[in-house]
Each structure stands twice: as structure tokens, then as C-alpha cells.
Amino acid sequence: MMEATTRQDPGRRRLRLLVAASCAASGCLIPQDDTLLDNVPDFMNRPPRIIESLVVPQERFIPDFGEESCDLTFEVAVEDPDVDDRIVVHWYVDYNPQDPRGPYRQYELANTREPRRSDRGTLLISLASANNPLGTPGPHLVEALVSDAELVDRVVRPRPVQLPDGTEVENPGFVVTYSWVVNTVQGDCR
């Protein structure tokens, strides 16, 4: 009779061995890299954003520029979570990739150390001025390219970042765009 109570079930014995093995395995430590950083690496760059609800004009298609008004103001409001980034608005009018030229105008936004920049990238077009890019009757494309890095031929250049171990990686730059189509008509602006 004693024999029956002291004898163990083979399934229970396996279970106990499995529990013991898992407890022993959980106590193992995986060796860690002991390299210490001298300082915290810089964050990777994040893209700026054009705040569409604050863009002027709100209409993306201006059908009759020159019929009632001789002046047209374009504005973009920008925010960037990387408050130290240099933000530049590059204005292009009728950009032709077969005959690439630099921006018509560019405007650097003041750094206020806040994500939303207080000033806006503004472009004023007056049909009364000479050499106006929208002076020719017909459709025109006006573009605002907002960048947080250097632009070369409308392409962003990444910035090199030196890591503590001496290697170098590229921190990407970003460009975001907003555009309007303006149809200039003959009017009394000149």
C-alpha cells in the first residue's frame, strides 16, 4: 500500500522537470554590450508641415486673376516639431524641369523655438509691376516648397551626422509642397 502513495506519475515528473528547467533558464543573463555613449545622439530629422487651414488663398484654382483684382497674395503657415530647424519657403512660378531655374523668391521663416512658426512664407504678385511672372494671360502654376534642409534643383540634400563611434550617417532633409493654378485674364491692371 505504501508503494502506491510514493510512486510518482510519469506525467507529473515530466511537468516538474519542465518547470525546474524553465526556472533555471530564466536566471541566465545574456551578456550586454558595455560600450558607453559620451553623449546622447541627435534625434533624426522630422518633416515640416504646411498648415492647410491657414493657407492663403484657400482656393487652389484662381480662375480670373486680373479681372477684378490686380494683386494676389500667397501665404503658407508652417510648423516643424524640430524647433531648431532652418525653414525656408521657396516660391516657384511655372517651373519647367526641361529648363530648371532657381526659385522665383525664397523666404526664411524666423525661428521662434516653437513648432509653429510665427511668420509666414508670403509671395505678393502684382499685375501692375513689370516682369511679373503671372502677367501673361493663361494658366500658371504657383508652388511653395517648404524645406528644412538645403535644396539643390528642388531636391533635398541630407545632412551628415557624426556618431559617437566615429561613423557618419545621413540625417534626411524634407520638402513639402503646396500649389495653386492661376488663370490670368486681360484686365485693367496696366
N, C-alpha and C positions, 0 to 999 in steps of 0.2 A: 504494500500500500504506500509505503514511503517513496518507493521508486516512482510512482505516478506523479507525485507532487513535486519532486525535484527535477524531473526530466523537463527539458525546455522544448518548446515547439520550434522547429527549424525556421519557420517564417518570422517568429519573434526574434530569434537570434540574428537573422539577417538584418532585420529592422534596426536592432540595437547597434550592430556593426556599422550600418549606414549612417545612423545618427552620430556615432562616435567619429567616423571618418569626416563627416561634414563639419563637425565642431573643430576637429584638428585642422582641417583645411582652411577654415575661416580665420585661424590665428596666424596664417602665413602672411608675411609682409612682402610686397613687391618692391624691389629696390627703386628709389626715386633718383631723378637727375639732381645733382647737387650744385648746378650752376646757378649763381645768384645774379640778379639783374642789378646794374648800377642805378638805373632809374626806370620809371615806368615808360614803356614805348608810347609814342604818339598814337592817337586814335586814327583809324583810316578815315579818309575824307567822305563826307556825305553830300548828296547833291542839294543845290539851292532849289527853291520852288517859287514859281510865279503865282501870286495870289490872284486867281482869275476873277474873283468877285470885285477886285479893286482895279482891274484893267480899264483903261480909257483909250478909245471908245469901247463900249461893251459890245457893239455890233462888230462882227468880223468882216462884214461886207458893207462898204460905204458906196452906195450906188451913184450919187450925183454930186461929187465933190467939185465945187466951183460954181454951182448953180445958185445957191443961196449964201454959202459961206466961203470966204477966201482963205481962212486959216483952219488948220486941223492939228490938234494936239494928240499925240500918242503917249501913253504912260503905262509903265509896269511897276507894280509893287512886288518886292521880293523878300523872302525870308530864307534863312540858312541856319540849320542847327549848329554849324561850326562858326561861332561868332567871330573868330579871328580871321576868317577867310576874306580875301580881297574879292569883292563882287564888282564885275564890270558888265554894263549893258552895251552891246554892240548893235547898232542900228544899220540894217541893210535895206536898200530900196532897189527893187528889180535886179536882184543878184543873178548873174549869169555864170554857171560853172565852166562854160567854154571860154569865158573871158573874166576870170576871177580877179576881183579887186578887193581892197580892204573895206572896212565898214564906212558907211556914209558919215556917221558920227559914232562916238563912243563916250560913255559917261560912267565914271567910277562912283559907286554909292558910298556914302560916308559910313564908317564903322562906328556903331553906337554900342557895341558889346552886348547887343540884344539880338535874338534870332531874326526879328522883323526889322528891316532897315527903315529908318525914319524918312529918308528921302526916296524919290522915285526916279527911275530912268525915264527921262522925258525927251521927246522929239517934237519940235514945233515946225510944221510945214506951212509956208505962206505962199499962195499963188502969186502974190504981188511982188515977190522977190525974184531977182534974176537967177538964172541957172537952177531953178527949182526942179528937183528930181521927179515931182509929180505934175509938172507943168504941161507935158504932152497929153492931149486928150486920149483916153483909152484906159484899159485896165493896168494897174500897177500892184506889185506885191511889196508890202512893208513888213519887215521882220525885226523882232527884238530877240537877240541871242544873249542870254544871261549866263555868264561863266564865272567859275570860282578858281580858274587856272588860266594859264596863258593859252590864247587861241592863235593858231597859225593856219591860214587858209580855211577858217571855220572849223578846224579840228583841234580838239583839246590836247594839250601836252601834259602828261603825268609828271609829278614831282618826285625826284628820288628822295628816299628816307634812309638814313643810316641807322642800322640796328646795333644794339649793344655789342653783339659778337663781331661787328665789323662788316657784316654783309649789308648789301643795299637792296631795297625793294622799291617798287614804284607805287606811290600813292596816287590813285586816279584823280583826275580832274573831271568836272562835269560841265555840260552846257545844256540849258533848257531853252525852248523857243516858244514864241507866240507870234502869230502873224495875222495880218489884215489884207484884204483885197480892196483896193480903192479904184473906183472908176471916175476918172477926171472928165468933166464935160466943159464945153465952151461956156464962158460966163463973162461977167463984167469985172473981173478981178484985176485986169491990167490997164 
